Amino acid sequence: MRRLGLGPGGGIAGVVLAVLVLAVIAAPLYAPQNPYNLASLSLLDSLDPPSFLRGGIGQFPLGTDAQGRDVLSAILYGARLSFMVGALAVALAAAIGVPVGLAAGLAGGALDAVLMRLADAQLAVPAMLIALLADGVARVLLPRSWLDGAGVAILIAAIGLARWPQFARLMRTAAHLEGQRDYVAAARLVGIKPLVITLDHILPNVLAPALVLFALSLGLAVIDEATLSFLGVGLPPTRPSLGTLIRVGSDYLLSGEWWLVLFPALALAIPVLLANLLGDAIRERLGPRVRARP
Amino acid sequence: MTIARLVLWRLLQAVPVLLLVAALAFALEMVAGDPVTASLGPDATAAQRAAAVAQLGLDDPLPLRYLRFVGAALRGDLGVSTRLARPVGGLIAERLPATVELAGVAFVLSLAIGIGGGAYAAVRRRARSTRLLLLASLFGVSLPTFLTGTLLILIFAATLRVLPSFGRGEVVALGGWTTGLLTGSGWAALVLPALTLAAFQSALLLRLVRDGMIVALDSEFVRFARARGLSHGVVLRHALANALTPVVAAAAVQLGTLVAFSVVTETVFQWPGLGQLLVESVATADEPVIAAYLMLVALLFVAINLAADLLCLAIDPRLRVAPAGGA
């Protein structure tokens, strides 16, 4: 970490975050319960408090929900879903934004103007709102019977579509500058095809900032997912993500079952705080050129 | 470029974007809407349906129908909600006051906390209270809005039981507008939602103001003002004025974020505003409402960005010399 120059705070945040992510990915290996397996749940265990409180059972360290589901297991599986949706959504955003940015930056002219006008128009609206509207459009266009199965796909598509302009903007600037270098002119003179020049010569040289933006966007995409699920237009309660857990749990806020909200909330807040600390450190290191936006 | 020409140019640039968004909304209506069944019911005969198709102009060419759709939208005719069976325009007008009051109070609150806190953090740079303030701002920037709101409910409504956690309280009708700002319960209901919505903004502004203020306090003109023997308060006022220029621009742009996240805040606190309407409509695939929101959001953000640009021009005369480019 010191060799990356992230400083002590960024380094610690990075290491802890990496451990957390690995722990969540490996959750099925050690989680006390499979929360999707309804047969393993017993209503007799419903709404048990955490095991360190009076009335809690050692079997359920963080208590249980109304269906008798172990909250710790639900959080581990939910975080897995949240992280997966976030990562795939950013991958989609990059898959759209990088080619668009390369095309705009290298071709210039009318194509550049149209693509970037589009990106700017979308950038003016916060990504969360775009994702919510995209979600709504998908729900209108897809047949009702698809919605349950396609929930995850819709969510990934909505968040990915909301975040592509940032990649496009970044790649456009980088590709535009790179396209004027001598080695590109030389490659053109030798007669190498434009597509080959773009993919083999220019792309490797502009990929670094895209990777940084990718990393910075992950935390924001996870928040997008959690927000949409919290609003009730993301993942269903049968396959809860962290946002869904917090939404379901918030129904019990006033009746005293606080563990249903607080633990999922911490499970979301801690990785996001760590990601922000790490992001600040990376930005400090690289200068303000790359910046993810909420 | 004069300001009038800039405004005109920007509005012209916005027209294609707005038309594109309207086309998307129109496509949504084409795919999902069934105006014939909506007006005749499912039991109509084929002849009745054909007559209705002709009367509604559904067999006209697409571009003509698109123009008619845009024309209707411009007159405020946004269709009828499939979920609530009421005109969308009326629904939006009814929900508007709640959202405007929430966003307005949150905006003022975020300015007050952001500028006040930022100036304090810059002047008393090493105080323990400043460290606390900066830590709080880190949370404010990092925590998603719905989590801030849920945690505030957990603390103030569920545990301490001092503030309500849902609704608008008592509202008073003033003509077509309903306001909660004239009743005690209205203000009490507003506290937690407004704090939630202002949390991210105020934390962001606080950091901006602090950075700008630190630079200003270290600059030549402040040292000179001190050397002239100006009082501490006057010096601070000069420094703050200089630090605020970029902040005003940021605050204006942030107004858009405020609108977006009022959607989340309204859902957390069951606040009967535009955001709650949008979320309910997305959840139930209420196509005319979603189509109306697409256009409403596009229009709103064109207006906000234009206002932000004009504000920047008004504060920083240097920008007026060179033509302002970009979007």
Interface residues (C-beta under 8 A of the other chain):
Chain A: R117 D120 A121 A124 V125 P126 M128 L129 L132 L133 D135 G136 V137 R139 V140 L141 R144 I223 A226 T227 F230 L231 G232 V233 G243 I246 S250 L253 L254 G256 W258 V261 L262 A265 L268 A269 V272 L273 N276 P294
Chain B: Q13 P16 V17 L24 L28 V31 A32 L138 F139 V141 S142 L143 P144 T145 F146 L147 T150 L151 I153 L154 A157 A158 S165 F200 G256 T257 V259 A260 F261 V263 V264 T267 V268 L278 V279 S281 V282 A283 A285 E287 I290 Y293 L294 V297 A298 F301 V302 I304 N305 G326 A327
